Amino acid sequence: MKIRTVEFVKSVADAAEAPKAPYPVVAFAGRSNVGKSSLINALLQRKRTAYISRTPGKTRLINFFSVNEALYFADLPGYGFARVSQTMREEWQRLIESFLLHNHNIRLVIVILDVRRGITELDKQLLDWLEAHAIQSLLVITKCDKVSKNESAALQRRIMQERVLSFEPILFSAVKLTGISEVWSAISHECFMSK
C-alpha cells in the first residue's frame, strides 16, 4: 500500500472517546514487548510513529493513527508480563473489550506473537474471545530474524494445525522488512474489499 499521510489522532482511556470518523479500524494487540510498535512503524514506513520502549507495558491507552485519511490503526495496550498492578491490568482489559465490542468500524485485529515465545495461553484466550464475538483476526509472528527460517516455519505450521484461521499466520521481521506486503494484503482485503 502506498502511504501518503500518517497522522497521530489521539490517545484514549475510554472506548467512547475513540475517533468518530467512519474509517475502517485495524487494531493491534499482543503481549508486552512482542514488537507491536516495530510492526506498526514498518507498515506505516515511519521510524517513530508508534513508540518503541524497552520497558513492557509502556502503552497504557489506545493510540489512534489516521492512515491516508481512509483508515485508522488502533494501538492497544500490551498484555502479559508488564510490571503493573492487577487493578491496572483489569482496567486495560475493560478498555480493550469495550473498544472491540462497541466500535462497529473494527474490521481486523492483528494479534502479534514473538517467534521466540510462541503462542501463549493469553494469546489463545484473546483469539478465542475474538472468535466468540465474530471479530476477524490475523496472527503476525514477529522477530523472525532472531531464529532460523525453519524454526519460524515450524511455529507457523504448528499454529495452523492447532487452530482454524481465516488467514495463514504471517512471518514478520522489522530488521529484514519481511511480511509487510502480506499484512497489508490482509488489511486491504478486510477493510476495503470484503465489506
JODA-V216930 format. One record per helix or strand of 2 or more residues. SS is the DSSP state (@ for helix, = for strand). FROM is the first residue (numbers start at 0). TO is the last residue. If there is no record, write none. Layout:
# JODA-V216930
ss:SS from:FROM to:TO
ss:SS from:FROM to:TO
This chain:
# JODA-V216930
ss:= from:5 to:11
ss:@ from:14 to:16
ss:= from:23 to:30
ss:@ from:35 to:43
ss:= from:61 to:66
ss:= from:70 to:74
ss:@ from:85 to:101
ss:= from:105 to:113
ss:@ from:120 to:131
ss:= from:136 to:141
ss:@ from:143 to:145
ss:@ from:148 to:161
ss:= from:169 to:170
ss:@ from:179 to:192
